[in-house]
Amino acid sequence: MKSRVLITIFGILLCCGGSAMADTFEFDLFTLGCPNSFNFDSPSWSSDFDLGVTFTEISHVYIDWAGEITGGLAIVPWHPSPRPIDVGVYAGLDYPPLRVITFWEGRATYPAPAPFEDFSEIPPSGSAWLDLLDGKNEITIGYEEILMLDGWYTEHGSIFLNRAILVIEGVVPCETVVDITPKTLNTKSNGKWITCKVNLDGCDVNDVNTDSIKLAGIVTPDRVKVTEDGLQIKFNRSIVIDTLILQEGLDRNGGFNIFADVTVTGQLTDGTAFEGTDKIRLMHNTK
């Protein structure tokens, strides 16, 4: 069974080790359609997911899960009558899934189920964490039996889940809106500055490291003012024009009239990055 959904996010802001604050996001896999029961006839479930957020870095990925494992019965060469045997439950990311977590239980308590509960970490194996940076991946949970070359199951086991939560700890960039004025830069105008208004949704502008702010990755601000509505930043107009001409590969000896995407970047004091882009017009008339 496979489904494709957009998850609604709920997060708790936590402080963790490292250079930036990590957000902890918990996703109930039952809301994705994960079944409670797994067995030989219905052995696995997979779902593509899109978290609706991106991460600049991921520090931990876990599955917080609990349930019961009922073992099976099997005949093996050294004991001809059926004997209780463990079965497993596994989880993994990516496709095909890398089975990074497997619990084997059931033999010791058969025919009663064996309870299990764990906060299991999914290590950064393969491309699992890399793919999660854009908030997308595929998760699989399944039932597993021991491979027996000289024996066979006479009765299959089963898995019952009563909790299955995917937990991701990572740094989510601030949602950044940049508004640059004037919208047209004429190389022959006499203005001194351009002004950038920056709004950081979900981040406190008072936590901005103003020394980290750059326009087009190069130009540092002349002035930065923190207001209730965000940041008001002034950049030297002539330096901005020279930088954009160089980056766009333009020639002052010829006229040009183009639209350019201008990006403003920076960091909070805890290392969280922000980045926003606005489009402006760049003009040069040789006459």
C-alpha positions, 0 to 999 in steps of 0.5 A: 500500500502506498500513498502520497500526502502533504503533512501538516507540521507541528513543531516545538522549538528546542535548543540543541548543541551546535551553531544553530537552534534546531526545530523538532517536528513530529509526524504521526505516521497513522495520519499518512495511512500507516496501518496498525497491523502487519503480517505475512499477507500484509507485510509492509506499508510505504508512503511518499511524504512532503513535509512542506518545509526545508532544512539547512541541516538535520541533526537527528531522525527518529521513529517513536514507536510502540506495539506488540509482536506475536511470534510464529511457529516453525519446523527446523531440522533439529526439532521436527515439531513446531517451535515458537520463533521470533518475527520482526518489525522494521522501518527505513527511509528511501526507496528501496528502503534501507532497513535501518531498524529491526526488532525481533521478538515473540518467541519467548512469550508465544502465544502471548504477544511481546510488547515493544517500545522504543525511540529509535534513531535512523542513522544518516545512511545512504542519501536518507538525510540528504533527501530530507533537506528538501522535506521529501522522502519515502518511509517504509514499515514492515513485517519480517520473518527469519530466512530459513533454508532448511525449515519453514513456518507453520504459523506466521506471526504478526505485528500490531502498532499503537504508536508510530511517529517520525521525529526530525530534528533540524534547522529550518531557515527563516521565511524571508521577504525582501522588498528593494527600492527603488525598483529601477536602478539607472546607472546615471541617476544620482541617488546615494542608497538603495533600501531593502526592507526584510521581513523574517517570518518565524524569526526574531529580527532582534536576533539578527547578526547585522554584520552577517548581512550581504547583498548579492553575496558581496555588498555589506550594508551602510546602515541597518535599522531594526523595526517592528516590521523587520529590518530596514537596510541601506546599501551604497547605490553605486557599489550595488550597481557595479556588483550587479553589472559584474555578476550579470556580465554586462558592459558599460560600453553598451546599453542595457535594460534588464531585470535582475534577481537580487538576493539578501542573505544573513544569519541570526546570532545562533547561526540560523540562515535567512535568504530572500530575493527581489527583482529589480530593473537595471538600466544603462543608456549610452546616449 
